[in-house]
Amino acid sequence: MSVKGIEGKVIVITGASSGLGETSAHELTKAGAKVVVGARRVDKLRALVKEFGLPEESAVEVDVSKQEQVENLIQTALKLYGKIDVLMNNAGVATFSPIEAGDVDAWDRMIDTNVKGVLYGVNAVLPHFKERKSGQIINTCSVVGHSVMRNGVVYSSTKFAIRAISEGLRQELKPHNIRVLNISPGPTESEGLRVAFGEASMPTAPSTAFSDAVIYAVSQPENVDINEITFRPTALD
Ligand SMILES: NC(=O)c1ccc[n+]([C@@H]2O[C@H](COP(=O)([O-])OP(=O)(O)OC[C@H]3O[C@@H](n4cnc5c(N)ncnc54)[C@H](OP(=O)(O)O)[C@@H]3O)[C@@H](O)[C@H]2O)c1
């Protein structure tokens, strides 16, 4: 069922091959958006856009830690639709280990994906948003971007950085009529969560809690800028 304020919008989503990004791609499409989806596993993306009845070109292979590939994602969306209304910087990786384990490769991967990937996305879409004097940036933060999680020093650091980036963008981009949402999920059902925590059972929110929050923010009229949404499973502190 189409949703007022979503219908006809072009929404670029990074990290749409699984988890929160994939659910958002589904729910936003149902609500009437045209999504352009990016991730490294392009086969999964191709299957997704086929299911949505969207052009094959809406599935874009991208490693967000590579600036030129993020640029290509944005340019592909512009070539397809001539405009972008929303950029969802959602791709992210999480590895938890004590700092003294010195898992430097994982630190690099998290910083490159979770922080640089978001900055590259912003940089690539900004000229278009400024020209249109319109646009919305949605950054996926985390509750651990508000308080540090044990054994998650680097992951938490990347999400603290996202909060700083979102707030800084909100301030700087106001004159261009660009809206910025920082969304902070607690544990939410996804492939990524299962990989990070294995069989350890913990309460989780459904991934639609995330997409519902996105739909709420995107469907607001242009003069309403939703800046912060935090949610967590009811059963967790
Ligand atoms: N689920 C939770 O509990 C939770 C809580 C708080 C915040 N988050 C955040 O939510 C976001 C989505 O996570 P998720 O839980 O949905 O995990 P997920 O199921 O693992 O999804 C992560 C997505 O990011 C993509 N990705 C990873 N590295 C990438 C790269 N270098 N370039 C492009 N795409 C990349 C993955 O696709 P490919 O592997 O195909 O590239 C996948 O589509 C992340 O930013 C995560 O930090 C999740």
The ligand as a MOL file (V3000), in Angstrom:
LIG
                    3D

  0  0  0     0  0            999 V3000
M  V30 BEGIN CTAB
M  V30 COUNTS 48 52 0 0 0
M  V30 BEGIN ATOM
M  V30 1 N 21.0410 -5.4260 13.6790 0
M  V30 2 C 21.3390 -4.7280 14.7570 0
M  V30 3 O 21.1040 -5.1460 15.8900 0
M  V30 4 C 21.9520 -3.3440 14.6160 0
M  V30 5 C 21.9360 -2.5080 15.7370 0
M  V30 6 C 22.4950 -1.2470 15.6150 0
M  V30 7 C 23.0230 -0.8170 14.4140 0
M  V30 8 N 23.0420 -1.6640 13.3530 0 CHG=1
M  V30 9 C 23.6070 -1.1530 12.1000 0
M  V30 10 O 22.6730 -1.4070 11.0710 0
M  V30 11 C 23.3430 -1.4550 9.8310 0
M  V30 12 C 22.8850 -2.7130 9.0940 0
M  V30 13 O 23.3140 -3.8440 9.8250 0
M  V30 14 P 22.5170 -5.2200 9.8730 0
M  V30 15 O 22.3150 -5.5550 11.3020 0
M  V30 16 O 21.3640 -5.1600 8.9640 0 CHG=-1
M  V30 17 O 23.6530 -6.2110 9.3530 0
M  V30 18 P 23.7560 -7.1130 8.0440 0
M  V30 19 O 22.6030 -8.0120 7.9330 0
M  V30 20 O 25.1210 -7.7210 8.1280 0
M  V30 21 O 23.7390 -6.0460 6.8950 0
M  V30 22 C 24.8670 -5.2460 6.6250 0
M  V30 23 C 24.8010 -4.7800 5.2000 0
M  V30 24 O 25.9470 -3.9430 4.9490 0
M  V30 25 C 26.5660 -4.4050 3.7580 0
M  V30 26 N 27.9910 -4.1210 3.7960 0
M  V30 27 C 28.9050 -4.4980 4.7050 0
M  V30 28 N 30.1270 -4.0400 4.3610 0
M  V30 29 C 29.9670 -3.3510 3.1990 0
M  V30 30 C 30.8370 -2.6520 2.3360 0
M  V30 31 N 32.1480 -2.5300 2.5920 0
M  V30 32 N 30.3200 -2.0730 1.2410 0
M  V30 33 C 29.0030 -2.1700 0.9590 0
M  V30 34 N 28.1290 -2.8100 1.7310 0
M  V30 35 C 28.6090 -3.4010 2.8410 0
M  V30 36 C 26.2680 -5.8940 3.6890 0
M  V30 37 O 26.2630 -6.3360 2.3450 0
M  V30 38 P 27.4530 -7.0890 1.5730 0
M  V30 39 O 28.0730 -8.0450 2.5410 0
M  V30 40 O 26.7310 -7.7450 0.4450 0
M  V30 41 O 28.3710 -6.0150 1.1280 0
M  V30 42 C 24.8370 -5.9230 4.2040 0
M  V30 43 O 23.9390 -5.6370 3.1670 0
M  V30 44 C 24.8260 -1.4230 10.1350 0
M  V30 45 O 25.3050 -0.1160 9.9720 0
M  V30 46 C 24.8770 -1.8290 11.6060 0
M  V30 47 O 26.0290 -1.3240 12.2420 0
M  V30 48 C 22.5040 -2.9110 13.4260 0
M  V30 END ATOM
M  V30 BEGIN BOND
M  V30 1 1 1 2
M  V30 2 2 2 3
M  V30 3 1 2 4
M  V30 4 1 4 5
M  V30 5 2 4 48
M  V30 6 2 5 6
M  V30 7 1 6 7
M  V30 8 2 7 8
M  V30 9 1 8 9
M  V30 10 1 8 48
M  V30 11 1 9 10
M  V30 12 1 9 46
M  V30 13 1 10 11
M  V30 14 1 11 12
M  V30 15 1 11 44
M  V30 16 1 12 13
M  V30 17 1 13 14
M  V30 18 2 14 15
M  V30 19 1 14 16
M  V30 20 1 14 17
M  V30 21 1 17 18
M  V30 22 2 18 19
M  V30 23 1 18 20
M  V30 24 1 18 21
M  V30 25 1 21 22
M  V30 26 1 22 23
M  V30 27 1 23 24
M  V30 28 1 23 42
M  V30 29 1 24 25
M  V30 30 1 25 26
M  V30 31 1 25 36
M  V30 32 1 26 27
M  V30 33 1 26 35
M  V30 34 2 27 28
M  V30 35 1 28 29
M  V30 36 1 29 30
M  V30 37 2 29 35
M  V30 38 1 30 31
M  V30 39 2 30 32
M  V30 40 1 32 33
M  V30 41 2 33 34
M  V30 42 1 34 35
M  V30 43 1 36 37
M  V30 44 1 36 42
M  V30 45 1 37 38
M  V30 46 2 38 39
M  V30 47 1 38 40
M  V30 48 1 38 41
M  V30 49 1 42 43
M  V30 50 1 44 45
M  V30 51 1 44 46
M  V30 52 1 46 47
M  V30 END BOND
M  V30 END CTAB
M  END
